[in-house]
Amino acid sequence: MKIKVIDGIQTLVCFKELNGVEFIRCQHDVATMKKLFSSIEGRKVGVQIWQKTNKEMQKFIDTVSLLQSNYQLVIIKSLLERTESSRNELITFLKTYNPKNEFKEIGVFDVLLRKGFIKKNSDGKKYQINSDLSEENRERLAKLAESRLGGHK
């Protein structure tokens, strides 16, 4: 394990080799880490994002911008209230908060995946929160998200 400074933040980075691929486990999003470690020549590098902590989830809910859209917060709220949901289920939920939108092309899933706040389940067909939260914390964070969304429905 090493501590590296990335974007001014001390980051714990773990290296693990599996089947000839070196995996980097970190606190930063995948794109940042791939860019950072792209200079490792002759090695295959994979990147994993650590699960988000309760504190990280709360900070995201507290600070996500609602000026442009509420999509990220709506997805997070929905996944906090359910164990997992398909893309179509989440789009239906998005429509309850944004009835005028058609959602033909939507990048919110990729954004939240890259940031490490959501992940796909083991079969890759449904999305889940990327955190091991207690039921109490899930409910508390879902209520916080709902209060932030209150004026944006």
N, C-alpha and C positions, 0 to 999 in steps of 0.2 A: 504494500500500500504506500502511496505517496501523497503528499499534499502539494498541489500546484496552485498557482495564482492564475485565475482565468477571469478576465473582465474585472479585475480588482477584487475578486472574491476568492478567499481561500477555499479550495475544493478538494475533498477527499476522493482520490481516484484509485480504484482497485483494478488490477490486471489479472486475467485468468485465461489460460489457454485451453481450448476445447476443439479437438479434431483439427488442429493446425490453424485455427482462427483465434486471434487474441481478442478477448472481450474487455471492453472498458466499461466499468460501472461508475456512474457519476451523478452529480446533482444538476448538471446543465442539460439543456435540450440536445437532442441527437445531432442536429445540424451544426451547432457550435462545437460539439465534441469531434465530429467527423472532420471538420475544418481544422481543428487544433491538431488532430493526430494524423492528418492526411500526409504529412511529411515522413511517415514511417515507411521507408522503401522496402519492397520485397516481403512485406508482411500483410496478411489479411487481417483487417481490424473490424470488429463488430462493436456496437455500442448499446448498452442497456441503460435505461433511466431508473434511478431509485424510485421506490414508491414515495409519494408525497406524504408528508406528515400532516397531522391535524392542523398545526400552525400554518404550514404552507398553503393548505386548502383554504383556511380562513382568510389569510392575507390575499389570496387570489380573489375570493368572493368579495372581500372588502374593497379591492382596488381595481377590478376589471372595469374598463371604460364602457359605459352604456351610451356614449354620444353617437357612435356610428351604428351600432346594433347591439342587441341583447343576446345574440345567438350563443356565445360561449357560456354565459351565465345560465341560460335556459337549459342547455345540454347538461351542465354540471348539476343543476337542481334536479332535473329528471333522473339522472343516474344516481344521485344521492337518495332519491325516494324509491328506487328500484334496484334490484341486484344487478341486472343487466338489461339492455334494450337493443333491438336491431336499429339499423339506420332509418328504416321506414317508420318505426315507432317513434324515434326521436324527431324525425321531420314532422310527424303528426303533432307531437308536443310543441315543436317550434311554431306551427301554424296557429295554435291556440293563443300564443303571445304575439304573433305577427300574421293576422288573417289576410292581409292584402298581398303577401308575398307568395310566390309559386314554388320557390326552392328547387329550381331545375339544376343549377350549378351552385354547390355550396362547399366552401373550403373549411368550415368550422371544425369538422372532424379531424382533418389533417393538422390544423393548427393546434388543437388540444392534444392530439397524439404526439406531435413534435415537442410540445411544452411538457409532456409527461403527466398531464392531469387525467387523461383517460387512456385506456388500453383496450385491445381486442381480447375476447375470451379465447379459450384454448382452441376452439374450432375456427376462430377468425370471423365469425358471422355476427357477433354481438359486441357491444361496447360496455365497458365497466369503468368505474372510478379506479384510478391507479393509486389506491391507498387502502391500508388495512385499518379502517375506522370502526370504532365501536358503534353499535346501533344508536346509542345516545348522541354521539358526535355527528353521525349521519343526519339525524333528525334536527339537531341544533344548526348544522351548516345548511340544511335544506330550508329551514325557517329564515336564516340570515339571507340566503339567496332570494327567497320569496319577498322579503322586505325590501331588498335592493330593486327587485323587479316591479314592485308595487305600482309605480307610476308609469311603467313601460308596457303595460298589457294592451 
